[in-house]
Amino acid sequence: MQLETESMKPVVNRIKRAQGQLAGVVRMLEEGRDCEEVVTQLAAVSKALDRAGFAIVAAGLQQCIVEGGPDSLDTKKMEKIFLTLA
């Protein structure tokens, strides 16, 4: 199933923001910044990516229910997708 482009705009924005944060982490490492600061920023990037992933799964799940009804859901496939993010 392909995701609707319009519903993914906020997710794309979140990922682009995380991309900028990750570039900042790389710069911090190259500059020899404080460990705690680097780890804090890295955690922020990780959380942003996790949220993007969950938003994608939620949008996909909603789309499946709307388009095909609850019977169209492949439970095993959805479980695998959720576990990929765990």
Backbone as JSON, one array per atom type, in Angstrom:
{
  "sequence": "MQLETESMKPVVNRIKRAQGQLAGVVRMLEEGRDCEEVVTQLAAVSKALDRAGFAIVAAGLQQCIVEGGPDSLDTKKMEKIFLTLA",
  "N": [[0.84, -1.18, 0.0], [0.55, 2.15, -0.85], [1.42, 5.25, 0.59], [-0.49, 8.23, 1.11], [0.55, 11.19, -0.37], [-0.07, 13.78, 0.55], [-0.81, 13.43, 3.25], [1.6, 12.79, 4.31], [3.21, 14.99, 4.44], [3.7, 16.4, 6.98], [5.27, 14.43, 8.19], [7.45, 14.23, 6.49], [8.51, 16.78, 6.88], [9.25, 16.53, 9.57], [11.24, 14.59, 9.4], [13.1, 15.92, 7.82], [13.8, 17.93, 9.59], [15.01, 16.36, 11.55], [17.14, 15.46, 10.08], [18.63, 17.8, 9.83], [19.23, 18.16, 12.53], [20.82, 15.91, 12.95], [23.0, 16.49, 11.33], [23.95, 18.56, 12.84], [24.79, 17.15, 15.11], [26.92, 15.7, 14.06], [28.66, 17.82, 13.47], [29.11, 18.72, 16.08], [30.51, 16.55, 17.14], [32.78, 16.61, 15.53], [33.85, 18.98, 16.38], [34.58, 18.35, 18.9], [32.85, 18.56, 21.1], [31.14, 18.65, 24.31], [30.37, 15.56, 25.83], [27.84, 15.01, 27.04], [26.19, 16.96, 25.88], [26.28, 16.18, 23.18], [25.16, 13.61, 23.27], [22.61, 14.24, 24.2], [21.58, 15.7, 22.03], [21.71, 13.73, 20.08], [19.87, 11.91, 21.09], [17.57, 13.42, 20.76], [17.39, 13.48, 17.97], [16.99, 10.78, 17.47], [14.52, 10.36, 18.76], [12.88, 12.02, 17.22], [12.97, 10.69, 14.75], [11.83, 8.26, 15.49], [9.23, 9.11, 16.12], [8.42, 9.97, 13.61], [8.4, 7.55, 12.26], [6.36, 6.18, 13.67], [4.23, 7.82, 13.04], [4.03, 7.34, 10.31], [3.3, 4.63, 10.3], [0.85, 4.82, 11.67], [-0.64, 6.4, 9.88], [-0.7, 4.7, 7.69], [-2.1, 2.54, 8.75], [-4.58, 3.74, 9.3], [-5.31, 4.41, 6.71], [-5.57, 1.85, 5.58], [-7.8, 0.88, 7.0], [-9.8, 2.7, 6.25], [-9.87, 2.42, 3.45], [-10.11, -0.37, 2.94], [-11.49, -1.52, 4.98], [-11.73, -3.07, 8.27], [-11.29, -5.82, 7.94], [-9.42, -6.04, 5.97], [-6.93, -5.74, 7.0], [-3.69, -6.94, 7.49], [-2.68, -8.62, 10.02], [-0.29, -9.84, 10.92], [1.59, -8.66, 9.26], [1.34, -5.95, 10.03], [2.15, -6.17, 12.7], [4.83, -6.89, 12.31], [5.79, -4.55, 11.14], [5.42, -2.7, 13.24], [7.18, -3.83, 15.13], [9.58, -3.43, 13.86], [10.13, -0.82, 14.45], [10.6, -0.93, 17.13]],
  "CA": [[0.0, 0.0, 0.0], [1.3, 3.4, -0.91], [0.88, 6.3, 1.46], [-0.91, 9.46, 0.43], [1.58, 12.22, -0.28], [-0.55, 14.91, 1.35], [-0.79, 13.1, 4.68], [2.99, 12.57, 4.71], [3.96, 16.26, 4.51], [4.26, 16.64, 8.31], [6.31, 13.43, 8.46], [8.62, 14.65, 5.71], [9.07, 17.93, 7.59], [9.88, 16.03, 10.79], [12.47, 13.9, 9.01], [14.06, 16.95, 7.38], [14.29, 18.56, 10.82], [15.92, 15.39, 12.16], [18.33, 15.46, 9.24], [19.39, 18.97, 10.26], [19.74, 17.88, 13.87], [21.9, 14.93, 12.83], [24.15, 17.24, 10.82], [24.47, 19.28, 14.0], [25.49, 16.19, 15.96], [28.2, 15.43, 13.4], [29.5, 19.0, 13.71], [29.48, 18.72, 17.49], [31.55, 15.54, 17.31], [33.98, 17.1, 14.86], [34.38, 20.08, 17.19], [34.99, 17.84, 20.2], [31.96, 19.12, 22.11], [30.87, 17.9, 25.52], [29.68, 14.28, 25.62], [26.44, 15.11, 27.43], [25.49, 17.75, 24.86], [26.18, 15.37, 21.97], [24.2, 12.53, 23.52], [21.28, 14.87, 24.28], [21.14, 16.01, 20.66], [21.52, 12.46, 19.39], [18.6, 11.38, 21.59], [16.51, 14.21, 20.12], [17.29, 12.99, 16.6], [16.4, 9.44, 17.55], [13.1, 10.5, 19.1], [12.2, 12.6, 16.06], [12.83, 9.64, 13.75], [10.85, 7.31, 16.01], [7.9, 9.7, 15.95], [8.11, 9.94, 12.18], [8.05, 6.16, 11.95], [5.04, 5.88, 14.23], [3.24, 8.58, 12.25], [3.86, 6.63, 9.05], [2.52, 3.42, 10.59], [-0.52, 5.23, 12.01], [-1.3, 6.84, 8.65], [-0.92, 3.51, 6.89], [-3.17, 1.78, 9.39], [-5.82, 4.46, 9.06], [-5.61, 4.28, 5.29], [-6.06, 0.47, 5.38], [-9.15, 0.76, 7.55], [-10.72, 3.51, 5.45], [-9.99, 1.9, 2.08], [-10.5, -1.76, 2.81], [-12.2, -1.99, 6.16], [-10.91, -3.78, 9.25], [-10.96, -7.17, 7.48], [-8.32, -5.99, 5.01], [-5.66, -5.61, 7.71], [-2.84, -8.11, 7.66], [-2.2, -8.46, 11.4], [1.12, -10.25, 11.01], [2.39, -7.63, 8.59], [1.33, -4.77, 10.89], [2.99, -6.48, 13.85], [6.22, -6.82, 11.87], [6.14, -3.13, 10.95], [5.57, -2.1, 14.58], [8.39, -4.35, 15.77], [10.72, -2.81, 13.2], [10.38, 0.45, 15.14], [10.88, -1.18, 18.54]],
  "C": [[0.89, 1.24, 0.0], [0.6, 4.45, -0.06], [0.52, 7.53, 0.64], [0.11, 10.55, 0.69], [1.17, 13.36, 0.64], [-0.46, 14.63, 2.84], [0.64, 12.92, 5.2], [3.8, 13.86, 4.82], [4.5, 16.55, 5.91], [5.39, 15.65, 8.67], [7.59, 13.81, 7.72], [9.3, 15.83, 6.4], [9.82, 17.49, 8.85], [11.22, 15.36, 10.46], [13.52, 14.9, 8.54], [14.65, 17.68, 8.59], [15.31, 17.65, 11.5], [17.23, 15.33, 11.38], [19.24, 16.64, 9.61], [20.0, 18.77, 11.63], [20.92, 16.92, 13.81], [23.17, 15.58, 12.29], [24.79, 18.04, 11.96], [25.25, 18.38, 14.94], [26.86, 15.88, 15.37], [29.15, 16.6, 13.63], [30.0, 19.03, 15.15], [30.6, 17.71, 17.75], [32.87, 16.01, 16.7], [34.65, 18.22, 15.64], [34.83, 19.63, 18.57], [34.14, 18.38, 21.34], [31.74, 18.15, 23.26], [30.0, 16.67, 25.22], [28.19, 14.39, 25.92], [25.63, 15.88, 26.4], [25.25, 16.93, 23.59], [25.11, 14.29, 22.15], [22.78, 13.08, 23.6], [20.74, 15.16, 22.89], [20.88, 14.74, 19.87], [20.2, 11.8, 19.82], [17.43, 12.12, 20.95], [16.3, 13.75, 18.68], [16.58, 11.64, 16.58], [14.91, 9.51, 17.83], [12.31, 11.06, 17.93], [11.98, 11.53, 14.98], [11.82, 8.58, 14.2], [9.43, 7.84, 15.81], [7.48, 9.72, 14.49], [7.69, 8.53, 11.77], [6.67, 5.8, 12.45], [3.94, 6.62, 13.47], [2.98, 7.9, 10.91], [3.01, 5.38, 9.26], [1.07, 3.78, 10.89], [-1.29, 5.65, 10.76], [-1.62, 5.64, 7.76], [-2.06, 2.67, 7.44], [-4.53, 2.44, 9.14], [-6.26, 4.31, 7.6], [-6.16, 2.88, 4.98], [-7.5, 0.32, 5.84], [-10.16, 1.5, 6.69], [-10.94, 2.87, 4.08], [-10.55, 0.49, 2.02], [-11.29, -2.31, 3.96], [-11.29, -2.82, 7.06], [-10.49, -5.18, 8.79], [-9.78, -7.19, 6.52], [-6.96, -5.91, 5.68], [-4.95, -6.94, 7.82], [-2.15, -7.95, 9.01], [-0.73, -8.78, 11.53], [2.03, -9.19, 10.38], [2.47, -6.37, 9.45], [2.21, -4.99, 12.12], [4.47, -6.37, 13.49], [6.68, -5.37, 11.7], [6.33, -2.45, 12.29], [6.87, -2.55, 15.24], [9.67, -3.8, 15.11], [11.12, -1.52, 13.91], [10.77, 0.26, 16.61], [12.37, -1.26, 18.81]]
}
